[in-house]
Amino acid sequence: MSINLQQVPAVDVHCHPFVAPEKPHTVESFLNTLSLSVIPDMFTKQDISENGIVPGMNMYLQLTIRRLAQFFQCEPHIEAVVEARNQHAEDYANYTQSLYQDANIAGMIVDYGYPVPHIPKADFEQTAGFHTFEIYRIEPVMEHYGAQCKTFTEFKQAYYDDLLQTLQRPDVVGLKSIIAYRSGLEVLPKDEDKAADAYATFRDNTRAAVKPLRDYCMHLAMEACTETNKVMHIHTGVGDGEVVLPKASPSLLIDMLRTPKYSQTKVHFVHGGYPWMEEAAFITSILPNVYMDISLQIPFAGHGAKRILSTVFEFAPFDKVMFGSDCFSAPEMNWLAAKLFRQDLTEVLETWVERDYMDEHMAQEIGEMVLYRNFERVYQDAIVACSDA
């Protein structure tokens, strides 16, 4: 069987920038950097077992340590890996680029809205070693104009004008919302009166749920993407500990997405709705303008990567799924995601060939589609605009 994805480039369609640590990592600080936890001291100095188990360690962290040990050619023990990592990362840009070359990561769509304070795009591109496309997060825009604009009328105009102006930039491929972290994904019809009523509360507390206002701003973002032919990224499913988890299923978006005026708006489900990936996959199968990535769940679900990929393709069309990582603090996240993704996608594709679902040529093409060709097709307008700039 000749399915080989090792030489196929990968485009990470959802990740965040990062900077070099201020000082060499300890075991605890390295694990905290890699963790999804919003608690800064999730890992504290504790006894490490003889086999390298730290309290709180899960399979994702174990896989990171194991794969890094192979990369560094050191003992697969966390203390040895952290020591080797500190040595290699003295030249942080060179270390980052060596990881990306090893994982054959060829490009990225980056959400520069996190972390805060914001990392300049030029600085991160110097670290990554290549140009990145940008996705523009709407919540910081809301907060910015909420602080500046005394009236809702001023706010809505300034907010919408900002989105349209930013979307004219050739390196910006779309907008992103984390409404799942604030009021949930059940976006109700646009109601300007209720949004205006909620504006004073938002000005007092920009983290408040103020659902009518957030729903209104989501609709404006959808309209801006529609007008400019850019893509709307929506966080779906799990994230860090702040997510409104009971209201994070992508199924809650279905009413908004079925609205006729959004029938041509490209929508990208970030994180593929995990753990509701079946719902995300189903929606991509019935709505031609909706796509999904498999970020966060790979690498953070660890050994579940093969199950996740197989599950997603129970419904999702081959041309609707893309690779992503949700890297947010260190290059090992992008790197491990790409390594696991290729390994487990290859095994899934080989199983399909063995069961005579398809031949190996089709399986190879599907692998290439998911790793980078779907990105090129979905984002072709932005790619052309960027190349012409």
N, C-alpha and C positions, 0 to 999 in steps of 0.2 A: 504494500500500500504506500503511495507516494505523497500523501498529504504532508506538506511541510510549510509551517507558518513562521519558522524561525527567521527567515529572511524577509518576511513581509513587514513593512513599516506599520507602526501604530500611531494613530492620532488620538490623543487624550482629549475628549470633548467636554470634560468637566473637571477642573482643578483650580487651585488657588496658589498665589505666590508665597514665597517664604524667604527668609534671610538666614545667614549663618548664625549659629549660636554665639553668644558673647564669650563663652568659655568652654573648654572641653566638657563633654558629657560625663556624668556619673551614670551608673546603671539606672538609678531612679529617674534622673532627669531625661534620659533617653527614652525610657518607657513612657514617661509623662508626655513627651513630645509626640510620640506615636499614637497615643491613646485618643479615643473619641470623647473621653470624659471632659466635662466643663469644670470639673473640680481640679484645681491646679496641683494638688498633692495626692492625686489618686494613688500614686506609688510613692511610698516613703521608705526610708532606709530600714530594711528588714532582713532577716536571715534568708539566704539563698540556699536551696537544697543542694545536695551533692550533684544532682543532675541538672542544676541550673534553673529550677522552678522558683519564681518569685511570686509571693502572694498577689493575686489579682491578674496574673498572666493568663491569657487565653490562646486559642489556636492561631489566631492572626499574628500575635506577637511571637509565638513560637516559630511560625513559618518565616517571619521576618528574620529572626536570629539564625535559623537554620540556613536560609538562602544567602544571607550575608556572610556567614562563615564560609560557604562555598566560594563566594565572590572574593573574599579576602584571603582565602586559603589558610584559615586559622581553625582552632578548635571550636566546635559548635556549642560553646558555653557562653552565656550572656556577657560575662566579665571579659572574656577574650575578644568577643565581637565588638564591644564598646571600646576597648583599648585600640583595636585595629581601626575602627571607624574614626576615632579621634585623630589617629595618625594620617589616614587617607584624606580627611576633611580639613587638614591645615590649609590647603588650597581649595576652598569650598567650590568655586566655579569649576575647577578641573575635576573635582570629585563628582559633582552633580552631573557634569557632561559625560563622565566615564560610565556612570550608572545608566544614563539615557542611551548611550551608544550600545551598552551591553543588552539593554531591553529593546533596542531598535525603536525608540520613541522619536517620531519625526516631526511632531507638531502638537499644539495645544490650543484649546479654548480656555481662557483663564478668567475667573471671576475675581477682579481686583478689588471688589467691595469688602473682602475679608482676607486677611486679618486687619484689625485696626490697632494702631495707625496704619494707613494704607501704604503699601510698598509700591514705589514708582515702577511703571511698566518697563522703562528702559533698564532699571537696575535688575529686575528679575530676568529680563531677556539676556542680559550679560551673563547672569548665572546659568541660565538654561542653555545658552549657546545658539538660540534660533529665535526667529520672529514668532510672536504669539498673537492669536486673535483674542479679542476682548469681548466679554459679555458684561453688560452694564446693569448693575443691581439697582432696583428702583427704591428700595427702602431708605438708603442714605439720601437719595434725592428728596424723598418725602420729608425726612427729618430736616434737611437743609432749608427747604422752603417753609416748613412749619415754623422754624425759628425766625425767618425773615418776614413772612407775610402775615399781616394782622388779620386780614379777612380771607374767608374761604374763596371768594371770587379771585383775589390776587393769587392765592395759592394754586388753584387748579390751572390757571393760565400759565403761571411760571413753571409749574411741574411739567405740564404737557409740552411746552415750548422747549424745555431742557431735554426731554426725551427725544423729540424730533430732531433737535440740533445735534445731539450726540449720535443718533443713528445715521446721520449723514457722514460721519467719519468712516472711511473705508475699512479700518481695522476693527470696527465694532460690528459684530455679527448679529447682535440682538440684545434683548433685555432679559433680566432675571428677577423673579420674585421669590421671597422666602415667607410668603403670607402664611405658610403652614406653621411657622414659628410664632405667629402673632395671633391670628384669629381663625386659622384652619382653611381647608381647601373648598369648603362648600360656598362658592362665590355666587351670591345672589344677583338678580338683575340690577342694573345700574339705577341708583336712586339718588339724584343730586340733592334733594331736600334733606334726606336723612344723613347724607355725607356732610352737608353743611352744618347740621345740628351737632355732629360728632367732632367737628374741627377744633372747638375750644378745648375739649378733653385731650385731644391729640397734642395740642400745643403745650399743655401742662405736663404731659407724659407721653413721649414718643414711642414708648414700649406698650402703651395701652392697647387693648384689643380693638377698640373703635371699629367694629366690623363694617358698618356701612361705609366709612371713609376708606378703609383698606380695599373693600370690594370695588368701590368707585375707582380708586387709583389702579387697581388691576385691570378694569375695563379700559381705562385710558391707555395703559401700557399695551394691551391687546390691540387697540385701535392704532397706536403709533407703529407697532410692528406690521400691521396690515397695510398701512399707508406707505411704509418704506420697504416692504418686502423683506423684512428681517425676521429673526426667529425669537419666539417667546419661550424662555426657559422657566420652568416652574419646579421648585423643590417639591418632591413627593416622597412619602414614606419617612423612614427614620432619619435622624441626624444626630446632633449632639443633644444633651439633656434638656434643652430649652424647647424642643419641638412640642407642639400640641398634638400628642400622639394619637388620641382618639379621632382627630379630625385631619389626619395626614394621608388617608387613603386616596389614590388618584380617582377612584370611582366617584368621589364627591365633586369632581370637576366636570362630570359628564354633561350636566345641564348647560353650563356655560359653553362648553365646547360644541354642543349641538346647535348653538345659536346660529342662524343662517349668516349673519354678518361676519362670523369668524370661520366660515367654511373654507376660506383660502389662506387663513393665517397659520403659518407653520408653528407648531407647538412641540416643545422638547421636554419630556418628563425626565428631570434630573433624578438620578438614583433609581430610576425604573420602578418607583413605588415600593421598594422592599420594606417590609415583607409581603406586601400586596402586589408582587410582580405579576401574578396571573391576571389581576385586574388591569394593570398597566398594559400588559401584552394584549389582552382582549380589546381594549380601547384602540390600540394601534391597528388592530386588525379590522375594525369597523369604521374608523375615521381616517380618511386618506391623508390628512394634513398633520397627524400626530405621530411623533417618533419617541424613542426612549433610549437612554443609555443604561449601562450596567456599571455604574460607579458607586463607590462606597461599599455596596454589597461584595464587590471584588475590589480590594483585598480584605475588607474588614470581616467578612463572614468566613474567612479562612478556608478550611477544607470543603466548605459548602459550595465553592465556585462551580464545580461540575454539575451539581444538582440544580443550581440557579440557572445556568446556561440552558440546560435541558428543559427546565420548567418554562422559561421565557419563550422558547421556541415551540411550545405546545400551541400557542396562538399567534405570536408575533410574526409578521412577515419577515423574510430574510433581509429585505431592504429597509427595515424600520429600526434596526437595533445597532447601537454603536458602543465602542469601548470608551470607558472613562475610569477615573481613579478616585476623585474627590480628595486628592492630595491637598493638604493645607498647612503643613508645618515642616516637612522634610522630604528630600528627593526619594528616599527609600519607599515612600508610599506609591508614587507613580511607577517606580521600578518594579516593586513586588506585584502591583496590579497587572502590569503588562506581562510579567513572567507567568503568573498564575493563569491569566486570561488565555494566553497562547497555549499553555500546557493543557488546560482543561477543555478549551474549545476544540483542540486537536482530538482529544479523546472522545468528545461528543460526536464530532464529525466522523471519526473512524467507526464508532458504533453504528451510525446511520448507514455507512457503506457496508459494514458486515451484515446488517439486517436487510440489505438490498432496498433501502429507502431511496438511494441515489447512487451514482457512480462517484469515483474519487475526483473526477474533474469538476463536477458540480460542487462537491464538498470543499475542494480547494477554493473555488470561486466564492462560496459563501463565507469562508474564513477571511478572505481578502476584503469582502464587502463590509463585514463587521469591524475589522481592524482599521480600515481607512477609506474604502471606496464610498461607503454610505455618507461619511462626513463630506467627501468631495461633492457628492450629488446634492445632499440636503443644503449645504452651505455654498453652492457654486456661485451664487450671485455675489456673496461677500468675498469669495476668493478672487473672482474676476475684478471686483472693485479694488481690492487690495493690491493686486498685481499691476493694475493700471495707475495706481496712485504715485 
